[in-house]
Amino acid sequence: MAMTNPVQFIQQVRAEVSKVVWPTRREVLLTTVMVFIMAALTATFFAIVDLLIRTGLSGLLGMFG
């Protein structure tokens, strides 16, 4: 593997970083809000599923107890 001298390495890194398209503040905010909304919806879904399973099992086990 060929070794690059440190100056060339820094120049290459700066060139690559300059190609990065950074998100705007609005894009970051919207994405963050969407993540929180999706997390809340997922938590709600699993809480309801848990409640249904718990209720069903309690009813089923109550029949035989």
LUMFI-308412 format. One record per residue: x, y, z of N, C-alpha, C in turn; residue in one letter. Coordinates in Angstrom, 3 decimals, padded with zeros to 6 digits, m for minus. Each point is the difference from the previous one (the first is absolute). Example, Ala and Ser with C-alpha at 12.3 -4.5 7.8 and 13.67 -1.06 7.14 Angstrom:
<tibas>
<n.X=013.190 n.Y=m005.690 n.Z=007.800 ca.X=m000.890 ca.Y=001.190 ca.Z=000.000 c.X=000.900 c.Y=001.200 c.Z=000.000 type=A> $
<n.X=m000.350 n.Y=001.050 n.Z=m000.720 ca.X=000.820 ca.Y=001.190 ca.Z=000.060 c.X=m000.770 c.Y=001.090 c.Z=000.730 type=S> $
</tibas>
This chain:
<tibas>
<n.X=000.847 n.Y=m001.172 n.Z=000.000 ca.X=m000.847 ca.Y=001.172 ca.Z=000.000 c.X=000.893 c.Y=001.235 c.Z=000.000 type=M> $
<n.X=m000.221 n.Y=000.902 n.Z=m000.919 ca.X=000.839 ca.Y=001.192 ca.Z=m000.129 c.X=m000.306 c.Y=000.984 c.Z=001.119 type=A> $
<n.X=001.048 n.Y=000.573 n.Z=000.553 ca.X=m000.156 ca.Y=000.982 ca.Z=001.066 c.X=m000.116 c.Y=001.394 c.Z=m000.618 type=M> $
<n.X=m000.933 n.Y=000.783 n.Z=000.491 ca.X=m000.168 ca.Y=001.383 ca.Z=m000.446 c.X=000.625 c.Y=000.892 c.Z=001.062 type=T> $
<n.X=000.690 n.Y=001.028 n.Z=m000.459 ca.X=000.596 ca.Y=000.864 ca.Z=001.020 c.X=m001.104 c.Y=000.807 c.Z=000.692 type=N> $
<n.X=000.245 n.Y=000.454 n.Z=001.224 ca.X=m001.049 ca.Y=000.652 ca.Z=000.788 c.X=m000.625 c.Y=001.228 c.Z=m000.669 type=P> $
<n.X=000.778 n.Y=000.767 n.Z=m000.733 ca.X=m000.540 ca.Y=001.196 ca.Z=m000.649 c.X=m000.997 c.Y=m000.395 c.Z=m001.079 type=V> $
<n.X=000.346 n.Y=m001.002 n.Z=m000.806 ca.X=m000.929 ca.Y=m000.466 ca.Z=m001.029 c.X=m001.262 c.Y=m000.582 c.Z=000.630 type=Q> $
<n.X=000.187 n.Y=m000.722 n.Z=001.096 ca.X=m001.149 ca.Y=m000.591 ca.Z=000.682 c.X=m000.963 c.Y=001.096 c.Z=000.458 type=F> $
<n.X=000.505 n.Y=001.036 n.Z=000.629 ca.X=m000.849 ca.Y=001.103 ca.Z=000.472 c.X=m000.699 c.Y=000.666 c.Z=m001.184 type=I> $
<n.X=000.714 n.Y=000.198 n.Z=m001.094 ca.X=m000.604 ca.Y=000.614 ca.Z=m001.185 c.X=m001.130 c.Y=m000.872 c.Z=m000.549 type=Q> $
<n.X=000.216 n.Y=m001.306 n.Z=m000.014 ca.X=m001.036 ca.Y=m000.911 ca.Z=m000.496 c.X=m001.215 c.Y=m000.012 c.Z=000.922 type=Q> $
<n.X=000.253 n.Y=000.033 n.Z=001.292 ca.X=m001.104 ca.Y=000.028 ca.Z=000.954 c.X=m000.810 c.Y=001.277 c.Z=m000.177 type=V> $
<n.X=000.667 n.Y=001.138 n.Z=m000.123 ca.X=m000.718 ca.Y=001.264 ca.Z=m000.184 c.X=m000.806 c.Y=m000.011 c.Z=m001.294 type=R> $
<n.X=000.572 n.Y=m000.599 n.Z=m001.055 ca.X=m000.712 ca.Y=m000.076 ca.Z=m001.279 c.X=m001.263 c.Y=m000.849 c.Z=000.140 type=A> $
<n.X=000.086 n.Y=m001.118 n.Z=000.718 ca.X=m001.164 ca.Y=m000.862 ca.Z=000.181 c.X=m001.055 c.Y=000.662 c.Z=000.885 type=E> $
<n.X=000.430 n.Y=000.660 n.Z=001.062 ca.X=m000.952 ca.Y=000.662 ca.Z=000.897 c.X=m000.728 c.Y=001.124 c.Z=m000.732 type=V> $
<n.X=000.682 n.Y=000.661 n.Z=m000.914 ca.X=m000.649 ca.Y=001.085 ca.Z=m000.741 c.X=m001.101 c.Y=m000.525 c.Z=m000.931 type=S> $
<n.X=000.021 n.Y=m001.299 n.Z=m000.318 ca.X=m001.027 ca.Y=m000.603 ca.Z=m000.856 c.X=m001.272 c.Y=m000.351 c.Z=000.773 type=K> $
<n.X=000.095 n.Y=m000.025 n.Z=001.317 ca.X=m001.140 ca.Y=m000.391 ca.Z=000.824 c.X=m001.094 c.Y=001.059 c.Z=m000.104 type=V> $
<n.X=m001.230 n.Y=m000.451 n.Z=m000.195 ca.X=m001.143 ca.Y=000.906 ca.Z=m000.036 c.X=m000.625 c.Y=m000.037 c.Z=001.385 type=V> $
<n.X=000.197 n.Y=001.062 n.Z=000.763 ca.X=m000.504 ca.Y=000.050 ca.Z=001.370 c.X=m001.470 c.Y=000.389 c.Z=m000.010 type=W> $
<n.X=m000.811 n.Y=m000.620 n.Z=000.881 ca.X=m001.427 ca.Y=000.337 ca.Z=000.043 c.X=m000.209 c.Y=001.400 c.Z=000.584 type=P> $
<n.X=m001.086 n.Y=000.614 n.Z=m000.416 ca.X=m000.329 ca.Y=001.316 ca.Z=000.543 c.X=m000.591 c.Y=m000.172 c.Z=001.397 type=T> $
<n.X=m000.083 n.Y=001.091 n.Z=000.737 ca.X=m000.583 ca.Y=m000.042 ca.Z=001.346 c.X=m001.448 c.Y=m000.508 c.Z=m000.066 type=R> $
<n.X=m000.734 n.Y=000.444 n.Z=m001.015 ca.X=m001.399 ca.Y=m000.427 ca.Z=m000.166 c.X=m000.093 c.Y=m001.504 c.Z=m000.241 type=R> $
<n.X=000.878 n.Y=m000.547 n.Z=m000.853 ca.X=m000.003 ca.Y=m001.436 ca.Z=m000.267 c.X=000.307 c.Y=m000.801 c.Z=001.267 type=E> $
<n.X=000.953 n.Y=000.476 n.Z=000.779 ca.X=000.346 ca.Y=m000.689 ca.Z=001.246 c.X=m001.185 c.Y=000.040 c.Z=000.967 type=V> $
<n.X=m000.636 n.Y=001.151 n.Z=000.106 ca.X=m001.140 ca.Y=000.140 ca.Z=000.901 c.X=m001.152 c.Y=m000.911 c.Z=m000.426 type=L> $
<n.X=m000.331 n.Y=000.004 n.Z=m001.284 ca.X=m001.094 ca.Y=m000.840 ca.Z=m000.494 c.X=000.297 c.Y=m001.488 c.Z=000.194 type=L> $
<n.X=001.222 n.Y=m000.398 n.Z=m000.277 ca.X=000.379 ca.Y=m001.400 ca.Z=000.174 c.X=m000.077 c.Y=m000.398 c.Z=001.466 type=T> $
<n.X=000.456 n.Y=000.870 n.Z=000.890 ca.X=m000.049 ca.Y=m000.285 ca.Z=001.434 c.X=m001.442 c.Y=m000.133 c.Z=000.476 type=T> $
<n.X=m000.862 n.Y=000.900 n.Z=m000.443 ca.X=m001.418 ca.Y=m000.068 ca.Z=000.382 c.X=m000.621 c.Y=m001.298 c.Z=m000.521 type=V> $
<n.X=000.319 n.Y=m000.377 n.Z=m001.220 ca.X=m000.550 ca.Y=m001.235 ca.Z=m000.563 c.X=000.473 c.Y=m001.223 c.Z=000.786 type=M> $
<n.X=001.241 n.Y=000.000 n.Z=000.439 ca.X=000.511 ca.Y=m001.121 ca.Z=000.793 c.X=m000.767 c.Y=m000.099 c.Z=001.316 type=V> $
<n.X=m000.233 n.Y=001.137 n.Z=000.665 ca.X=m000.746 ca.Y=m000.029 ca.Z=001.256 c.X=m001.445 c.Y=m000.449 c.Z=m000.216 type=F> $
<n.X=m000.618 n.Y=000.442 n.Z=m001.086 ca.X=m001.378 ca.Y=m000.421 ca.Z=m000.298 c.X=m000.055 c.Y=m001.504 c.Z=m000.253 type=I> $
<n.X=000.926 n.Y=m000.512 n.Z=m000.797 ca.X=000.016 ca.Y=m001.429 ca.Z=m000.294 c.X=000.283 c.Y=m000.816 c.Z=001.260 type=M> $
<n.X=000.875 n.Y=000.489 n.Z=000.864 ca.X=000.294 ca.Y=m000.703 ca.Z=001.256 c.X=m001.240 c.Y=m000.036 c.Z=000.896 type=A> $
<n.X=m000.730 n.Y=001.109 n.Z=000.049 ca.X=m001.224 ca.Y=000.050 ca.Z=000.811 c.X=m001.064 c.Y=m000.949 c.Z=m000.567 type=A> $
<n.X=m000.162 n.Y=m000.014 n.Z=m001.308 ca.X=m000.968 ca.Y=m000.907 ca.Z=m000.621 c.X=000.370 c.Y=m001.461 c.Z=000.240 type=L> $
<n.X=001.272 n.Y=m000.312 n.Z=m000.120 ca.X=000.459 ca.Y=m001.373 ca.Z=000.230 c.X=m000.217 c.Y=m000.407 c.Z=001.449 type=T> $
<n.X=000.326 n.Y=000.893 n.Z=000.935 ca.X=m000.208 ca.Y=m000.296 ca.Z=001.421 c.X=m001.476 c.Y=m000.209 c.Z=000.302 type=A> $
<n.X=m000.849 n.Y=000.818 n.Z=m000.590 ca.X=m001.451 ca.Y=m000.141 ca.Z=000.202 c.X=m000.501 c.Y=m001.333 c.Z=m000.560 type=T> $
<n.X=000.445 n.Y=m000.347 n.Z=m001.179 ca.X=m000.400 ca.Y=m001.262 ca.Z=m000.625 c.X=000.370 c.Y=m001.179 c.Z=000.889 type=F> $
<n.X=001.266 n.Y=m000.036 n.Z=000.459 ca.X=000.432 ca.Y=m001.128 ca.Z=000.810 c.X=m000.661 c.Y=m000.012 c.Z=001.375 type=F> $
<n.X=m000.334 n.Y=001.154 n.Z=000.546 ca.X=m000.728 ca.Y=000.047 ca.Z=001.268 c.X=m001.392 c.Y=m000.598 c.Z=m000.168 type=A> $
<n.X=m000.672 n.Y=000.317 n.Z=m001.108 ca.X=m001.337 ca.Y=m000.551 ca.Z=m000.266 c.X=000.078 c.Y=m001.511 c.Z=m000.220 type=I> $
<n.X=000.989 n.Y=m000.439 n.Z=m000.789 ca.X=000.171 ca.Y=m001.436 ca.Z=m000.235 c.X=000.272 c.Y=m000.717 c.Z=001.321 type=V> $
<n.X=000.851 n.Y=000.578 n.Z=000.841 ca.X=000.299 ca.Y=m000.588 ca.Z=001.303 c.X=m001.257 c.Y=m000.100 c.Z=000.855 type=D> $
<n.X=m000.793 n.Y=001.051 n.Z=m000.003 ca.X=m001.242 ca.Y=000.000 ca.Z=000.771 c.X=m000.955 c.Y=m001.081 c.Z=m000.493 type=L> $
<n.X=m000.135 n.Y=m000.128 n.Z=m001.309 ca.X=m000.881 ca.Y=m001.025 ca.Z=m000.562 c.X=000.484 c.Y=m001.410 c.Z=000.346 type=L> $
<n.X=001.286 n.Y=m000.229 n.Z=m000.120 ca.X=000.539 ca.Y=m001.328 ca.Z=000.313 c.X=m000.182 c.Y=m000.303 c.Z=001.488 type=I> $
<n.X=000.293 n.Y=000.998 n.Z=000.852 ca.X=m000.147 ca.Y=m000.196 ca.Z=001.446 c.X=m001.455 c.Y=m000.293 c.Z=000.369 type=R> $
<n.X=m000.918 n.Y=000.750 n.Z=m000.589 ca.X=m001.428 ca.Y=m000.210 ca.Z=000.269 c.X=m000.443 c.Y=m001.374 c.Z=m000.496 type=T> $
<n.X=000.442 n.Y=m000.363 n.Z=m001.181 ca.X=m000.361 ca.Y=m001.303 ca.Z=m000.557 c.X=000.539 c.Y=m001.147 c.Z=000.838 type=G> $
<n.X=001.236 n.Y=000.098 n.Z=000.413 ca.X=000.583 ca.Y=m001.053 ca.Z=000.827 c.X=m000.662 c.Y=m000.067 c.Z=001.369 type=L> $
<n.X=m000.305 n.Y=001.143 n.Z=000.589 ca.X=m000.678 ca.Y=000.004 ca.Z=001.296 c.X=m001.365 c.Y=m000.670 c.Z=m000.117 type=S> $
<n.X=m000.725 n.Y=000.301 n.Z=m001.071 ca.X=m001.300 ca.Y=m000.619 ca.Z=m000.209 c.X=000.125 c.Y=m001.495 c.Z=m000.233 type=G> $
<n.X=000.989 n.Y=m000.394 n.Z=m000.796 ca.X=000.203 ca.Y=m001.410 ca.Z=m000.300 c.X=000.410 c.Y=m000.782 c.Z=001.233 type=L> $
<n.X=000.919 n.Y=000.552 n.Z=000.783 ca.X=000.475 ca.Y=m000.686 ca.Z=001.197 c.X=m001.063 c.Y=000.034 c.Z=001.093 type=L> $
<n.X=m000.854 n.Y=001.025 n.Z=m000.005 ca.X=m001.084 ca.Y=000.093 ca.Z=000.977 c.X=m001.052 c.Y=m001.068 c.Z=m000.226 type=G> $
<n.X=m000.154 n.Y=m000.420 n.Z=m001.248 ca.X=m000.982 ca.Y=m001.045 ca.Z=m000.314 c.X=000.398 c.Y=m001.328 c.Z=000.621 type=M> $
<n.X=001.304 n.Y=m000.244 n.Z=000.063 ca.X=000.472 ca.Y=m001.303 ca.Z=000.488 c.X=000.393 c.Y=000.048 c.Z=001.465 type=F> $
<n.X=m000.058 n.Y=001.181 n.Z=000.640 ca.X=000.469 ca.Y=000.128 ca.Z=001.378 c.X=m001.046 c.Y=m000.110 c.Z=001.003 type=G> $
</tibas>
